[in-house]
Amino acid sequence: MSTDVQTANEAKVKYAMTLLASIINDTGVPRNIRRAAVNALTQLRDTRLSFGVRAANAISILDDVSQDPNMPFHARTRIWQVISVLETVKD
């Protein structure tokens, strides 16, 4: 993989991690959704995996929780934003 692609992937993952941290620190978001954000963040931090696999794992976790009817609109929008950023990460 070229260093340009790797640098771009790293930047996207860092941005997604920042968005997830804002969800985790928002006490207005239900606990189960914050827990899913923590799990997704853990997947993104796993350096044993490639960027594409990390992104796919995080997307899977967030996609499941994004359908929760108890989620506030601002949190749902932020989760969709994280998913859309991670969908552009390729190996």
C-alpha positions in Angstrom: 0.0 0.0 0.0 1.4 3.4 -0.9 2.2 5.8 1.9 -0.3 8.4 0.6 -3.2 5.9 1.0 -1.9 4.8 4.4 -1.6 8.4 5.5 -5.2 9.2 4.3 -6.5 6.1 6.0 -4.8 7.1 9.2 -6.3 10.6 9.1 -9.8 9.2 8.5 -9.5 6.8 11.4 -8.3 9.5 13.7 -11.2 11.8 12.7 -13.6 8.9 13.3 -12.0 8.3 16.7 -12.5 12.0 17.6 -16.2 11.8 16.7 -16.6 8.6 18.7 -15.0 10.2 21.7 -17.5 13.0 21.5 -20.3 10.5 21.6 -18.7 8.6 24.5 -18.4 11.8 26.6 -22.0 13.0 25.9 -24.0 12.0 29.0 -27.2 12.7 27.0 -26.6 9.6 25.0 -27.9 6.3 26.4 -25.4 4.0 28.0 -25.8 1.2 25.5 -25.0 3.5 22.6 -22.0 4.9 24.4 -20.8 1.3 25.1 -21.1 0.5 21.4 -19.0 3.7 20.6 -16.4 2.5 23.1 -16.3 -1.0 21.4 -16.0 0.7 18.0 -13.2 2.9 19.3 -11.4 -0.2 20.7 -11.6 -1.8 17.2 -10.2 1.3 15.6 -7.2 1.3 18.0 -6.3 -2.3 17.3 -3.0 -1.9 15.5 -2.7 -5.7 14.8 -5.3 -5.3 12.1 -5.2 -3.3 8.8 -7.0 0.0 8.5 -9.7 -1.6 6.3 -10.4 -4.4 8.8 -10.5 -2.0 11.7 -13.0 0.2 9.8 -15.2 -2.7 8.8 -15.3 -4.0 12.4 -16.3 -0.5 13.8 -18.9 0.0 11.0 -20.5 -3.4 12.0 -20.8 -2.4 15.6 -22.1 1.1 14.8 -24.5 -0.1 12.2 -26.2 -2.4 14.7 -26.7 0.4 17.2 -27.7 3.1 14.7 -31.2 1.6 14.5 -31.9 2.1 18.2 -35.1 4.1 18.6 -33.9 5.6 21.9 -30.9 7.4 20.3 -31.0 11.2 20.3 -31.0 12.7 16.8 -27.6 14.4 17.2 -26.0 11.1 18.3 -27.5 9.3 15.3 -26.2 11.9 12.9 -22.8 11.7 14.4 -22.8 7.9 14.2 -23.8 8.1 10.5 -21.0 10.6 10.0 -18.5 8.1 11.5 -19.8 5.3 9.4 -19.6 7.4 6.2 -16.0 8.4 7.0 -15.0 4.8 7.8 -16.6 3.5 4.6 -14.0 5.4 2.6 -11.1 3.6 4.3 -9.7 0.9 2.0 -6.7 -1.4 2.2 
